[in-house]
């Protein structure tokens, strides 16, 4: 078979495998879809029971998992605490053991009878007697301290040891040792021996630890000799003994060389040798801790290992209680499921039937409510919705009526004889002054105002509303001496949907009430900005303003509009402001905000905010 055939065969095999996977996914997806369709076709009661049972099974599995995790973690911490406790106990024991050796050595070396051994001016008979006494004493110490060897080496040539098994090596001269200077400097030196080097003894067995102490004459402080304590390996091992099954200890030197160990043979600690002050898990069952024993003269590593299998308490009653509790909870949950199903499905089915009645134009139907919880709130909401449908229809009618009324009133104000007469007077004055172009401009503006008023649209663009307001202000500029206005509008909002007849009534209110008795410069500003997804509108004038009492009265009338938005407005002052507030509140509800600031003699500022996303009733933000 050539390479092309092999490539073709491999490709076909890959394609077949991909097809099998795709087919399996499609079959599984179809099975899930069928199960979903079957579930959705079940009644509400069965769905509730199935859902509760599924929740119970999931709760059992989840609870079992959590129970296992908690139990495992709890036991893990128990074993870790056990390891730390043993480690601390043995560390204190080892330190205490060698502190006792130090105290013993110093008490012996500086006792009166031992000081005599180190003296040079002693008779031969007296020296032999002292050596014999010292040998007996050191032998008894060796027995008392379970085989520790004690020896005295004096510079006057006297050498005494308490053991009969091992003989001193007279060829050993401590003053020739490379660590002799360190011994003199520190007063003590610790030496570990193994192999052929036996320290101060000729035939000492395996590894041993030898501690050298410097002895001075306590009168002259002159160096007189050395006290030597040899600790055999067996005594070091005894320091690691503990009464816990499944717990072992070991000692290593700083470089990793083992001193003594009773660890299991299958446990390899070499891979974790670099870890310190951290408990690790080995072989998926052993917890091991390594602690550095730092003393003044030696550094050892204490290894503590505990087998978690020996620590667990096998109590089948725990499992039986856990299973029994799950069974009890399961039966209880089934009963609760039936009760909840009846409690929940009955009012929902009643609501569904009532909604069907409303769909059949039985408006105003009510459901008897005996519930005091969220279901009761749901039924109350349904009853409120059913009862408010008629009010909502009336509200929409009222909005249309108010809009139409505002447009009619605006049209009447614009075409009243007084307004028309003043406008014609302005045109006549311009013609007599030979300002025909300005007169033509006023005529065109007047015509555009009438055309705008004849529009029946509720919604226009902000640009159209602003243009109409400017045309109105243009005519007022010819009517009021020293009159000016300016606008500052965000260009992004120009095409935003905007309710008709909002800005012009506010401007007209400023001219009618603010500039009526003002002889100085009259100015109106219009500022429209976007703030936090809202259209912010400001109309400000430098007119006569309002007194505090008048402002308070206007605020109360606006608050009354908030409380009774369907109520007709009385024919009082500031009709333009209240008409705008009522129409905007009916359209936007609490999302609409208005604020009026006025000081007598300084002017008035009207601030309004309407939702940008609801402007024009489209439900989308315009950016």
Secondary structure, DSSP 8 states (H G I E B T S, - for coil): --HHHHHHHHHHHHHHHHHHHHHHHHHHHHHHHHHHHHHHTS-HHHHHHHHHHHHHHHHHHHHHHHHHHHHHHHHHHHHHHHHHHHHHHHHHHHHHHHHHHHHHHHHHHTSHHHHHHH-SS--HHHHHHHHHHHHHHHHHHHHHTTT-EEEEEETTS-EEES-SSS-B-TT--GGGSTTHHHHHHHSEEEEEE-TT--TTBSS--S-EEEEEEEEE-TTT--EEEEEEEEEEHHHHHHHT--S-TTEEEEEEETTS-EEEE---TT---GGGTT--S--EEETTTEEEEEEEEE-SS-EEEEEEEEEHHHH----HHHHHHHHHHHHHHHHHHHHHHHHHHHHHHHHHHHHHHHHHHHHTT-TT--------SHHHHHHHHHHHHHHHHHHHHHHHHHHHHHHHHHHHHHHHHHHSHHHHHHHHHHHHHHHHTT-HHHHHHHHHHHHHHHHHHT---SEEEHHHHHHHHHHHHHHHHHHSTTEEEEEEE-GGGTTSEEESSSHHHHHHHHHHHHSTT--S-EEEEEEEEEETTEEEEEEEE-S----HHHHHHHHHHHHHHHH-TTS---S-S-HHHHHHHHHHHHHHGGG-EEEEEEETTTEEEEEEEEESTTGGG--S---
